[in-house]
Amino acid sequence: MRQLLNMKKQKGDWVRRMMPFYLLSFLLLMVSCFGGKETTANGGELTGASGKGFAEPAPYGMVLIKRGHLRMGLETPDSLWGRQTPVRDISVEGFWMDDTEITNSEYRQFVNYVRDSIIRERLADPNYGGDESYKIEEDKNGDPVKPHLNWKKSLPRKPNEDELRAIESVYTINPVTGEKMLDASQMNYRYEVYDYTEAALRRNRLNPRERNLNTDVAVDDNEKVYISKDTAYIDDEGRIVRQTIERELSGPWDFLNTYIINIYPDTTCWVNDFPNADNETYMRNYFSNAAYNDYPVVGVTWEQANAFCAWRTEFLLKGLGPAARYVQRYRLPTEAEWEFAARGKDQNEFPWTNEDVASGKGCFYANFKPDNGNYTKDGNLITSKVGIYNANTNGLFDMAGNVAEWTSTIYTDAGVDAMNDINPQLKYNAAIEDPYRLKKKSVRGGSWKDPESYIRSAWRSSEYQNQPRSFIGFRCVRSLANTSSEKAKPVKASTKKSRK
């Protein structure tokens, strides 16, 4: 009997010793069923939720400008005009930037897109035959979707009578020469931009109790908030009507701004900028002649440059699929970003590494006006092909001279003094009814017609946002989708821009 009791006691002790192992085995079994691997892998420690990373492809024709610090502005007053430029230490996040200014051929791609979109709209119009296949209004299940053009369907190669009327409707006849030409007045591009910054401001919360976190302040549940919203439409006479409306905040869509911009460059800028000069050749050929394909586009206003950025974003997102939600939109650079990129890695006064504008052999580093009235001393009369001078240490071409460049920043005498010291920016979307002085934008880099003093990286100038000039162009930037990334995967050759 005593031997039997001892056997039971030994068995109970063995069970008690093995119980933790049974429990652990049971827990592991449960984890394998319910996917708790990360929780138990470190003994129940906090490991975080994993997710699939996004490797941002390097945009063709753009270079990566890594984040850094800049002492922005001119340290000494300008010797030509004695003008004092505000100076301040600032820091900027990394971004992508076009290695050259936008060229005529690249901007013509935009014009052609707008032209072909108008033709597709008309081909779907019952007044021009009503081919519904050019416009998609239902998904594959027959459910209604937001109407959009079908770019997979090519324009007709052998158009019938109605299709020919639709195609010919975007052209006009020169009353003097009888030449068939694109009707520039019809080249209107409509786009929408959601203002995430305004939507995120606490004062614009839909719930009044979220607008002020100070608990000493009484909450007024009936408080009304008014927002400013840009909108546009085309009237019955075909004219673009732009409005900035003030209205009571009603929902998140109040921060969606609509713009309609005529995007055809002002080719007459060559004769309007230089009265009493024979520049008719440039007016007739500079934008349309393929000989100028790789020259920087000019005669483009700040508003048109922004429209180009919006179209380029739309063009990009179509081919990215689900990854599109991570990629930032194309835009004009801020004034601070532009100067930071232009100065190069060593933050020089000019985009090159010394203080002279020409080498010891007399070869100029940029296209500008090196002497009073002698535009040709550097080998050019007007603009030059992009990229024929050496790039700066950031890999950017023509950051001095050739054409001055639009930025997204409004122009004020205070400059950087009025901005934050991290990613500084002053932005204002001037309404039509605003005083004209509020429509000045900062322009950087100097141009083919400017003297040495104007092509320094820190030199500031300005132009009104609706004014086209023969000496102002632009380039685009794009914020990094992953700001901690130092490298990016190259895009496939089929998606590259053409630089012939």
C-alpha positions, 0 to 999 in steps of 0.5 A: 500500500505504501509502495502504491502511494509512493508511485502516485506521489512520484507521478503527481510530482512529474505532472507538476514538473511538466505542466509549464511545458504543456502550457507553453506547447498549448500557447504556441499552438494557439499562436500558430492558429491566430498569427501572434508570432511577433507578440511571442517571439520576444517573450511578449515584448512590444515589437510593433506592427510590421508593414510592407515597405515602399521603395520610391523609384527615382524619377527620370530626369530628376536628381535627389537633393539630400536634406541639409542646412543653408545660410540663405541670402547674401552676406554682403549688400549687392555692389550694383544696387546696394540692396540688402538681402535678408540672411538666415540659417535654415534647414530643408528636407530632401526632395527630387528636382529636375536636372534641367529646366522644362524644355519646349518639347516637354511642355508641348507634350502637355499641350498635346495632351490637352488638345487630345483630351478636348478631341476625345470629349468631342468625339463622345459628344452626340453633336460629333457622332457620340462615340461613347467608347471615348468616355467611361461612365460605368465600370465593368459591372455596369455601376456608375463611376466618375466620368473620365476619358478613355485614353486606351482608345486611340484617335481614329486614323481614318475619321468619318465625317463626324469624327473629322469635325471633332478633330478639326474643331481644335484648329483654326485658320490664320486669316492672313497666311491661310495656314492651319494652326492649333487654336490656342484659345481652346487649350484650357486645362482643368485640374483640382488640388486638395489643400491638405494644410488648410484642411489639417489646421485645428481652426478648420475642424468640423467638430467645434470641440476640437478647434481649441485644446485649451480647456479654460475656453468655453466651447461654442457648439454653434461657432461658424468657420468660414473658408476661402475656396478657389473655383472656376468654370467656363461660361456660355461664351467660352470664357474662363471665369475664376472665383475665390469664394468665402463660405461657411465650412461644411465638409472636407470637400471645402478644401478642394480647389478647382482651376481652369488655366489656358496653358498655351505659352505666350509666344508674343512675349519676345516682341512685347518684352523688347520693343523696338527690336526685331524678334519676330523670328523667335515669336514665330519659331521658338516654341513650335519649331523642332529646332528649339526642342531642347531649349527651355520653354518661356512665355509661361506664367506662374499659373501655367507652370502650376498647371503643368505640375498638376498635369505631370502628377496626373500623368505619373499617378496613372502608371503607379497603381497602389503605390500612387498613394505614397508618391508626392505631387510635382510642384514648383520649388520653394524659394529656399529649396531653389537656393539650397539646390543651386548653391551645390554641396559646398553652398557656393555663391554661384552654382560652380566651385569658384567665384569667377564666371569663366575659366582661365581659358575664357570659357563661361560657366553659364549663359548670361550677359557678360558685358554691357550689350554684348550678349554673344560674348558667352557664345549665345544670343538668347537662350541656349540648349539645356544642359550644355554647361557643366552641372553643379555638385548636385547634378543640376544644370543651368541653375544660373542664367539661361532662363530665370525660374519661377518658385512657389513663394510669394515675393516680399522684401522681408524674404526669409526673415518672414519664414520659418527656419525649417522648410521655409515657405510663404505661400498665397494664392491671390484671388482675381480681386486682390491688389496686383502687388499681392500677385508677385512671386519670387523668381530665381537664377537670373537669365540670358539677358542678366548681368553677373550680379543677377545670376548668383544663387542668392539673388532675389527677383520677382514677377507677377503670377500672370505675366509671361516673359521671354526670360522666365521658365521653370523646373519641377520638384517633388517631395520624397515619399520616404524622407529617410531613404538615401537611395532609390530604384531607377525607373524602367527605360520605357517610362523615361522622358525624351531628351533628344 
